Amino acid sequence: MNPDALAPQIAALPATLPIFPLTGVLLLPRGRLPLNIFEPRYLDMLRDALGADRMIGIIQPSDPKPRGKNPPVFTTGCAGRVTQFSEEGERFLITLTGICRFNLVEELPTTRGYRRIVPDWRPYYDDFREPTETVIDRERLLLGLRLFFKVHGLSADWDAIAQTPDERLITSLAMICPFEPSEKQALLEASDLTERSRVLTALIEMSAIDPSSDGDTVRH
C-alpha cells in the first residue's frame, strides 16, 4: 500500500479514546470481538461512542486480578469500531472490529464513569496495511493446533482452517484461544504477523503440553 493511501485512515484516528479494561481479552487489527455490555458506565460509554466515531479501546488491566473500579492497565491496547449493534432490554450486544493499536499517553478526568485516554497511534500506523507477504511455519502451527484441540476436547473444520488466509487464521486463534492475560498481551505487542505467529505457535504448543482451563464468555 502506498504510504499516501494511509493518510485518510490515520487522519481519522481520534485524539482521545474511551477505554474498556478487560482481563484476558484481546482485540487485534481486523479482528472481530463480540461483547455483551450491561454495566451502567459502559452503557454510557457505548452510547457516547455511537454518537461520535464509534471507536472504543480494548486494553487489559496490568494486574491479572484487578481491584477497584479503575485498576492500572497495560500501556498498549487496540481500538475497535462498533460494526454491529443490537439492544436487548438493559444490555447491548455489539461487535468491535479492530482498527489500530495504541500506546496510552495520558488518562483524562471523566464525569461519565468510564475511562478516557490520550492515545499515541504513531508506532502502529502499519496496522492499516494488510500483510501481503508473511513468513509463518503453518505446518508447525497446524500440528500444534491439532494437539491443542485434542487436549482441550475441541472439534474443528480442518479443511476450512487449511484454506483460511494467514492473517485471519493467526488473528482469530490469538483472540479466541484461552491464554493467560500476559500471553494475550505478548500477542498484542508482537511487532508484525510473522512474530505474532511465532508467539502463537509457542503458546499453543505449551498449552497442549500443560493445558489450562478455557475462558468464559465475555460479559460486562
Buried (B, 14 or more C-beta within 10 A) or exposed (E): EEEEEBEEBEEEBBEEBBBBBBBBBBBBBBBBBEBEBBEEBBBBBBEBBBEEBBBBBBBBBBEEEBEEEEBEBBBBBBBBBBEEEEEEEEBBBBBBBBBBBBBBEEBEEBEEBBBBBBBBBEEBBBBBEEBEEBEBEBEBBBBBBBBBBEEBEEEEEEEEBEEBEBBEBBBBBBBEBBBBBEBBBBBBBBEEBBBBBBBBBBBBBBBBEEEEEEBEEBEB
